Structures are given as structure tokens and as C-alpha cells.
Amino acid sequence: MIHTLFQILVFQILFLVVYDFFLKKETFFGLNRIYLLLTPFLGCILPFVSIDFIKQNIPQEYIIQLPAVVIGSNSPELISSGTTFWLPSLLDFWFLGVGFSALFFFFKFYKIAKLYLSGTTEYSDGFKLKILPKTNTAFSFFNTIFLGENISEKNKINIVAHEKIHIEQKHSADLLFFEILRIVFWFNPMVYLFQNRITTLHEFIADEKVTAEKDKKQYYQDLLSEVFQTEKISFINTFFNQSLIKKRIIMLQKSKSRRTAQLKYLLLLPAICTMLLYTACSNEQKAEETQTVQQSDSEVMNKINELAEAIMKKGEMTPEEEKALKFLTTEAQPGEKVYTSVQEYLDETKGQDEADVPFAVIEKVPTYPGCSGDNEAMKLCMSQNIANFVNANFNIKLADELNLSGQQRIAVQFKIDKTGKAVDVRARAQNPELEAEAIRVVQKLPQMQPGEQKGEKVGVLYSLPIIFEVK
């Protein structure tokens, strides 16, 4: 999840850099508006887009969940567990931010509603005109123009003409879109920057339309004739915003951009292609999504394990019971049928050989020294050998040194790379010393034969839960 959020942020930064350096000073206001509305959305969805033909030509990494290793007892014990490499959940913190952002959003609506109720209403050409008492405020919101009664009649003419453009172009809908993004992505500074850019662009669009029918010089003088108050509400189109007046005048003086300058928008294509290539190459995203799913399913997996233990205590499993357990623990591959119940699975696979049961495996898993056989045999052999290795090399004296007690859980993730070495070792535990010890032990794993997929050597990710039983 963190990696996905980082991708969204980087992609949106890239889109905004393209806009600021190549497009912002052009007079193609309509195209710029489309760009500013489209690219924040693209930045949010591109991390989840995966192009098959790109992935097929890029060697992939695969992740395998190893059974948990229990150390601290007389012999290494393997138990099936849903515990995996974990990251602290930020979901509650995100919900809290969404709540505060939503409250602030409704507070801004309340301010607009309060102004709406305080003014007198006039109707003209399909829009409402609200005259606000004792103020110089001037802005529009959807089909309503708000004007302070202290504004001179001469300026009111220009303001109304300007704000009518905002209403006709439905600029309030653009700003409302960014307000929703600000609620969902309240932590993302890029959303605020995009909203600032499109607010400025709205003023350029309205100024261009008005000055097409009015004298520009007189319009400049009207802009600078008075100092107006401004309502600080981010999703209204304010006429007199002092920080924008200079930019608006500069843009009004610009000559029309040449048509050839529109080729700059083609820069969006290589930017998107680069992002798609990055998402196709990124295995961190897939690994973290797998971790999240495994974390959410840990309780279910524990129940499955308890069920298996209960069946084994009762006696040997019948073929139907064994198939039922395999159904519960099997991960469907793309293109395989997903069964909705154990009974449907049993009915469908009745009379089939064991080899017909779908397993989530790659063509050839990495091989621990001395292991042989098919994938299942080598996976079992590797699990047992890694358990023995960890049990033999883990410094259990840490329990006394750190004054530990009870059951200590360590979630480890590592990769057997294309050369067969254990690399990229990471660990999480309540105690940093346990994390460091787990990393040290896993890094000492012997050289292995790398995994293969379609004849290509590939990296294989492993998730290894370690349970340290402190007597």
C-alpha cells in the first residue's frame, strides 16, 4: 500500500512538472483544462494498470509463503500460518484524516449557504444574482453569482460578464471534483497544487472570453480600480483575488500560441508509457498487496489449521476431507475456475487424480542444496531445511539478554535471486534485536539453484514467519 501511494505521488508530480514547464504559459486554455482534470485521475489509476504484453517480456518475481518456523523448542517445528511480513496499518489514520477533511468541506458549504441566505435574489439570463449586504465580495458558485452591494455599478458589469463565463463553463464542477480528491487524498500535497493551477486557469478562460467582446485596456483598469475582499473558500470562482490579478493581466497581454505548440501535449504519451513500464516492472506493489491479503486472511487460515489438526486427531483424513482442506488453502491462478463452495469443488473434482487439483506454483521453484523431486517435494524439502537452518543458527540466548517472555513473532521476507542467493532480507518484530537476528540468520542461507519460469531464471520472494517460543 505504501509503495502504491508513493507511485501515485511520483506520477502526479511528473504530470504537474510537464504542465508547469511546457503547457502553463500557452493560451490553449481548453486543452490545459482537460489536462489538469485528467492527469490527477491518471496518476491515481496508473499504479493499478498492468499491460500483459509488457509483463510477458519482463522477467517476473514470484512469492511463496513458507510455513512458520517455531524455534526455542527441542526440534524445529513447522506449522501452517497466515502470519506474513507486515507493515503497521495506516487505515485508522487515513479514516481520521478523511473525517476532518469532510468536516472542513461541509463547513465551507455552510459558509456559502450562510452568504446565500443573507443576500437578496435577482434573476437574469438563466442564473441567480445574490446581492450581499455591506461587503465587496464577488464570486460565483454553480449558477449563482454573489456580489457585494458596496461594489460600484461600473465594476458590477464586468464582474457579472466574467462570472457568467464561469457558470457557462461549469467551472464549479471542476473545483468540486478537486474537493472530493482532497477528502480522499487529504495527505497528498499534489491535489492542492492541481486545484490551485486549475483555479488560475479558470480566471484565464473567463478573462479571454470577456475581453473578446470588451476593450482590454479598460478591463485592466477595472481590475485594478478597487481592492476587493475575497472569501477564502477553495471551490468558488472568485473574481478579485489579488494574488491572481498580475497573472491574469500578463496572460491577457500574451499573443495567441502557435498551433505547432500543441505538439507539446504529446509529451503526455512518453510520460504515460514510462509509468506503465514502471508499474509492469514493479514487484514491490504485488508483494505488498499479497502481504495485505495474507494479513487480512490470517484469522481464517488459523481456523483452517485448527480444523486440520482436529481431523488428524480424529484419525486419518478421508480423500474428501483432504480435498476440502486443499480447496480452502488453494489460491486460484488466472484463468482457473474459482469455486464458491467446498461441495462444488468436491463435485467438480470427483474421480480426478490428485494432479488435477489446482496449485498456485511456478514452473520450477528454487532448490535447496540436496533437495530433489517435483515442485511440491522441493518446496517441502526447502521448508524443512530452512526450518532446520534457522533453528540451528538463531541465537536463542537473546531471550535472556532482552528479558523476553512468551511467544515472540518475527515476520521475515527475503528473495532468492537469479543467482540463487538470499537477498533483500527484511524483518519485522516487536523488538529490533530480534529483527536484526532474523536478518542475520536468513542472510547466511546457503547458495541455491534459482527458480525458473518459461525457461528463464527468475527471482522468487519468500515470506517466512518465525515464532520464538521463550520458555
N, C-alpha and C positions, 0 to 999 in steps of 0.2 A: 504493500500500500504506500509506504513512504517513497519507494522508488517511482511509483506511478505519479504521485503528487509532484515529485521532482521533475519528471518528464513534462508534465503539464506546464509547470512554471518555466522551464527552459524553452519549450516550444512557443509559448506566448511571448517570452522575451524576444525570441528570434523574429516573430511576426511584427512586433512593435518596432524593433530596430529597422526592419525593412521599410516600415511606414515612415518613421522619423527621418531616415536618411535619404529615401528615394521618392516618396509619394506625398509627404505632408505639404510641400511647397507648390505642388501642382494645382491647377484650377479644375481638375476633374473631380468635382465635389461629389457627384453621384457615385462614381466608382470608388472613391475613398470611403464613402458611407457604407457601401456594400462590404468593402474590405474590413472596416472596423467592426462591423456586425458579424461577419463570417469567421474571421481568424480567431477570436477568443473561443468560439464554439469548436473550431477545428482543433485548437490546442488541447481542448478537453477530451475529444474523442480519438485523436490520432494514437495515443498510447494504447488504446484498446483495439486498433485496427491491425490485422495481421494478413499480409498478402501471401497466398500459398506459394506462388511461383518464386517469390524471393526466399521464403523459408526453405523450399526444396533445394535451393542452390547454396545454402549456408549450413555448414555442419552444426548440428544442434547438441545441446547437453540434455541429459535425462536425469531425473531424480528418482532415487529408490529409498524407500523407508525401511530402515533396519529395525529388527526387534530391539526393545530396550535391554540394556545390559545392567544386571544387578551386581555390584561389587561390594566388598566388605563381608561376604559370607565365605564359607569354606570352598565353594566352587562357583565358577561363573554361571549365572543363570540367565536364560533368555526368556523374556516374556513379551507378548504382543502388547503394544501400547500405542495410543493415539498421540502421545506427547512428542512434539517436534520442536525444532528451533523456533523460538518465539521472540516477538518484539512487544514491548509494552503497548497496550491498546490505547489509542487516542480518540476512540469513538465518543466517550463521555465528554471529553474536552471539546470535540467538534460540535456536539449537540448543544453544549453550553454557549459556544460562540454563535451558533445559528439562532438560538433563543434570544440572545442580546441583540443580534443584528435585526431579527424580525421585530422586536420591540421598538428599536430605533426607526425602522421602516414605518411602522404604524404611527409612531409619534410624528413623523413628517407628514403623513396623511392627515393627522389630527390638526397640524398647523395650517394646512391648506383648507381643510374643512372649516376651521375657525375663521380664516380670512373670507371664505366663500359666504359664510353666514353673516359676516359683519358688513358686507357691501350691498349696494343696490344693483339690481339687474336690468340690463338693457339687451335687446336682441337685434342682430344685424347680420345679414348675409350668411346665415347658417351657423353662426357662433354666438356665444354669450359674452357680454361685456360687463364685468363686475367693477363698479366704482367703489374704491376703498376709501373710507374717511380718514383725513388727517395724515396722509402718507404720500411719499413719492415712489412707492413700489410699482414696478412694471414687469409683468411676466405672463406666460401662458401655460396652461395645463390642459392637454387634450383640446376640447372645443371651447374652452373658456379663456378669455383674456382678462387679466387683473390689472387695473390701472388705479394709481393713487389720485385722489382729487386735487392734490397740490401740483400735479404736472400741468404745464401750460397747454393751451389748446393747440398751439402750433406743433409742439412735440407729440401730442397725442395722435396726430395724423400719421406721422412717421412710425410711431410705436405700433399702432393698430395694423398698418400695412406690413410691418415687419413680422409681427406675431401671427398674422393671418397665414404667412408662409409656413411658420412652424405647425400651425393647425392643418393646413392642406397637405404638408409633407409627413404628417403623423410622427413628428419628432419625439413627442412624449412617450410613444410606444418604444422607441429606441432606448430612451433613458430608463423606462420601467424594466426593460429586458436586463439592463446592467444592474438595476437594483436587485433583481432576483438573483443574478450571479453573485452579487455582493453578500447576499444572505447565505447562499450555499458555500461560496468560496471566500468567506469573510477574512480568512487568513492570507489570501493571495493578493499581494500589492498590485499585480498586473491588472486586475479587474478595475481597480480605481484609476489606474493610468489610462486604460482604454476608455473608460467613461469620461475622463477629462478630455481626451482627444476628440471624442465624438460630440461633446458639448460645444467645443470650439468650432468644429466643422459645421454644426447646425447654424451657428451665427454667420459663418461664411456663406452658407447656402441662402439664408434669408437675406443677407445684405446684397448678394448678387442679384437675386430676383427683384428686390425693391429698386436698386439703382439702375436696373434695366429700363425702368419706367420713370425714374426721377433723376434730377441733377446730382451728380456725385459730390460736387463741391458743397452744395447746400446740405447734403446728407452728412458730410464730415462736420460741418458747423453745428448741426443739430446734435450729433453725437457728443460733442464737447461742450455744449452750451450750459449744461447743468450737471451737478453732482447728485446722482440718484442713490437712494437706498436700495439694497439688494437683499432679498430673502435668501438665507443660506439653506436652501433645500436642493438636494443634488439632482432631483429628477423633474425640475421645471425649467422652461426655457426663459431665462432672464434677459430682458432687453439691455439694461445698462449694468454691465459688470465691468468695473473699472480696469481689472486686470486683463480684460479681453479687448478693450477699445483700441489699443495700439495695434494689436494683431489684426483686428478687423480692418482698420484703415490701411495697413500695409498690404493686406490681401486684396482690398478693393483697388489699390493702385497697380497691382500686378497685371501684366499683359496675359492674355489667354495662352495657356500652354499649347505647344505644338502637338499635333496628333501623334507624331512619332514618339513622344514622351509616354504614350500609353503602353509602349513595349516594356516599360519598367514593371508593369503588373505581371509580366511573365516571370519575374523573379520569384513569384509565389510558387511556381512549379518546381524548380530545383529545391526550394526550401521544404516543400511537402515531401518530395522524393527522398530527401536526406532523412527526414523524420521517420518515414515508413521503413527505410533501410535500418535505421537505428532500432526501431521497435521490433523488427524482424530478428535482428542480431541479439537483442537484449534477452538474456535468460534469467536475469535477476527478477524481472517482473513475474515470469512464470513461476519461479521458485517461491517468491513471496506469496503469490496467490495460492500456491499449493500449501504453504505453511498456514495461511489463514483458514483454508478449508479444513486442514487437518486439526487445527486448534479447535474450531467450532464443532468438529465431529469427535473430539476426544472422549467425551462422556459416552457417546453412542458406542465407540469402539471398546471402551471399558466394559460396557454391558454385554457386548458380544463375547468378549473374553471370559467374563463370568459365566455366560451361557455355555461356552465350550468346556470350561472346567467342570461345570455341573454335569454335563453329558458324559465326560470322561470318568468322573467319579461313579456314575451310574453303571458304567461298563463301556464296551467298545461301541463306537458310533456306527449306526446303520448307514448304508450308502445314501439314503435320503437325507439323514441328518448332516452327513458330511457335505453333501451338495448344497444344503440350505445354508450352512456356515460359509461355504465358498461364495454363494450368492451375496451374502451380507458383506463380505470383505472384498469382493471383486470390484475393480474400477473399470468401467466400460471405456473402450477405445473409440475414437472417431469412426463412424460407420457401423459399429456394433449395435445390436439391439439392446435397449435399456428396458429391463424387466421392472414392472411395477409392484410385484409381489413375489414371495417365495414360491407360492403354489404355481404361479405362471411359469417361473423358472424351472421348477421340477417337472411340470407337464411338458415344457418345450424340450428339455434335455433328457427326457426319459428314454432309456435304451441307447444313449450315446456313450462313447468311450470317454474316459477321463480327459483325453487330449482335446476334446471338443469344448471343454469349459474355457471361456474367455479369460485370459490373464493379461494384466497391464504390464508388458515386458518389452524390452528392446530385443533386437535380434541376438546380440551377444553381450552379456554383462562382463565387467572386469573380472579377472581371475586372480584369486589369492594364490600365492605360491603353494604348490602341492595339491590344489583342487582340480577336479576334472568332472566331466559329465555334461549333461544338458544345462540349460539356464537355471532351472529350478534347483538342480543338485549343486551348481556352483554358487547360487545365492545362499543356500543353506550352509554350504561349506564356508563361505566367506563370513556369514553371520557368526558361526561358531568360532572361527579363527580370530575374528576381530574381538569377540567377547573374551576369548582366552587371552589375547594380547593386552586388552585394556585391563583385565583383572590382574595380569601379571605385572604390569608396569605402572599402574596408578598408585600414587603414594597415599595409602590409607592412613598414614600417621598424621595427615593433615587434620583428621578428626580431633585428635588430642591437642595439636598445636593451635587450632582455631576454636577449640571448645565447642565442637558441634555435637548435635544430638538428633536422634530420629532419622527421618528419611530425607536425604538431600538430592534434589533432582537437577541434573545438568543436561541441557539440550545442546547438542553439537551438530554442526553441519560442515561437511567438507566435500571436496571434489577429487575424484580420481581422474587426472587429466589425460591428455592424449599420449603421454609418455608412460603412464601407469603410476605416477607419483601422487601422494596425498597432498593436495594444496588447498589454498583458500579456506583454511580451518577457522571456524568461528564457534563460539560457545556462549551460552547464557546460563547463569545460575544466580542464586541469591548472594553468593559470596564470590568476590573477584578472584580469590586464590584458587577456588575450585574451577573457575573458568580457565585460568592460566594453566592449571594442571591438566585439564582435559585437552586443551590445545596442544600442550607439550607431548602428551601421550599419542594423540592421533597423528601428529606430525612425524612420529617415529615409525609409523606403519611401514612394512617392507615394500619394496618395488613390486608392482603387479603388472599383469598384462592388461592393457587398456580395453575398454568396451568398443564394440563396433556396431555400426548401423549402415546398411546398404553398402557394405564393404569399406566404409570409411571409419577410421579411428575417431572416437568422439569422447568428450568429457562426460562423466557421469556424476551427478550430485547425490550425496548420501545424507540422510538425516538419521542421527544416532542418539537416542535418548539414553542417558546413563543415570541409574538410580544407586546412590551411595547409601547403603544401609549402615548406620552408625550404631554399634551395639551399646 
